[in-house]
Amino acid sequence: MACLEWTSPAMAAGHWVPELARLAGGGDPLGQVGEPSRDAGWDEIVAAAPDVVVLMPCGFDLARTLAVSADVTRRPGFGRLPAARAGGVVAVDGSSSLNRPGPRILDGLDLMAAIVRAKPGDPLPAGAAWVPLARSSSPGAGAAGTDDLPGSRRRTEPAGG
């Protein structure tokens, strides 16, 4: 599980989030318990080969997190990640339950546990949603970064067609 607290540049969540991921039954090889969130190079994320990617930009609600999800899913090679291949990319309302210290951290733990237990497409609790992953893209755009997913084909027709 890779918990990303920012999407561009990609930042691995720190402080209490890696511990929440562990307590939820996952784990986050990118995050460091008790340390601030940090820049995570894309090569480092790819090398971690997460089976789930949780997008939780600091200060963003669920709708805004979904809106910026392409910052991650359009990256070259995204489709080779186990999370992308299995559809295991989740956007969350990190602002409400994960990014700030306080009692709502327990809600964040429940949210993380639900994500760890869920199979892609299963219902998720309020404050979380599966990120739709396109299976094709326009030439050179790398839309949703899934051109390298099995069965994907690049769109060759002009835009709007």
N, C-alpha and C positions, 0 to 999 in steps of 0.2 A: 504494500500500500504506500503510495506517495501522496503526501498531504502538501499541497501547494498553496501558500498564503498570498501569492501574487503571481500573475500570469506573464507579464512582460516588463522586465525580465522575470523568468521563473524563479520563485523564491520558495525554498523548503521551509515549512512551518517549524517553529521552534517553541521555546518556553514549555508549556504544558501539553501541547498538541501531540508530540511523539509519545508521551506517556499515556494520553487518552487512547491513541491508536493501539498501543500495547494492551491496555486494560480492556479494550473492546474486542480483543482477539486477533488483531491485525499486527501491526508493527510498521515502522516507517524508517527505512534505512537512510533516508536523506536528512531527517530532522535530528536535532540534538537536544535532549531534555535539559531544560534550565538555561539554554542558550537562546539568544535572539534568532529570529528568522534570518535566513541567509540566502544570498544568491546561489542558485543551483544551476550549474551549466547544463545545457541540454544533453551533452555527452554523458554527464553524470547520471541524469535521469534515465537515459536509455540504458546505461550500464546496470542500473538498479533493477531494470526489467520488472516494474511493478505490475501486479495483476489487477490492481485497482488504483485509479488516480482520483483523488478528491480535491476539487477546486474550491477554495475557500478564501477568496481575496478579502483582505482586511477592509472592513467598512462597507462591504457590498451585500445587498440582500440577494435572494435567490434569482430574481429576474435579471439583475445586473450581472451576476456571476454567469448565468447562462449566456448573456449578451457578449461577454468577453471570453467565453470558452474557446473560441477559434484561435485566440492567442497561443493556445497550447495545441489544439487539434490540427492546426495548419502547419505545424513545424515539420520539416523534412524528416522522414523516418518515424513519425508518430505511429503510423499504421503497423509498424513492426513490434510495438510494445504489446506485451500480453494483455494489458488492460484495453487497448484499442481493438485487438483481435477478438476479444471476448465481449466487447461492449461495456466494459467495466469502468466507465468514466462518469463520475458523479459531481454535480454542482450542488453546493450547499449555501444556505444563508449563514455564513460564518459570523457575520456581524451580530447575530442574535444569540449564537450558542457556542462559538469556539474562539473568537478573536479577542475577547475581553475577559479579564478575571472576574469571578463572581459566581453566585449560585447557579446561573444558567449553564455553567460548564457541565453540570450533571446532565442537562438536556443534550449538550454536545456529546457526552459519553454515550448516552442512549442512541443518538443519531449515528455515531461512528459504529456502534455495535450492530445496529440495523443494517448499515452499509456492508459490514464485514459478512454478515449472515446472508444477505440478499444475493440472488442470482440476477444478472442483467435482465431488466424488464420487469422484475418483481416490483410490487408497490413499495414505495419508500415513505417514511414519515414526512409530515409537513416540514418544510424547510430544506428538502432535498429533492433532486430530480436527476434522472439519467440524462446525460448529454447526448443528443441525437448525433450519430456519426454517419455522415454521407458516405456513400459507396462509390462516388465518382466525382470528378472535378473538371474544371476547364483547363486546357493545356497550360502547364507551367504554374498554375495557381496553387496547387497542392491543397485545395479546399478540404478542410477537415483532416488533412494529412493521411487520408486513407487510400490513396492510389496504390499503396503497397499492401493492402489487405487482399487476402485470397478472393478471387472472383471480381475484383474491382476493375473497372474499365474507365479510361479517361474519356471525357466528353469530347467529341470532335465536331459537333455542330456549333454554329455560331451562337453567341449569347442570345437568349430569348427564343431559341429554336429548339 
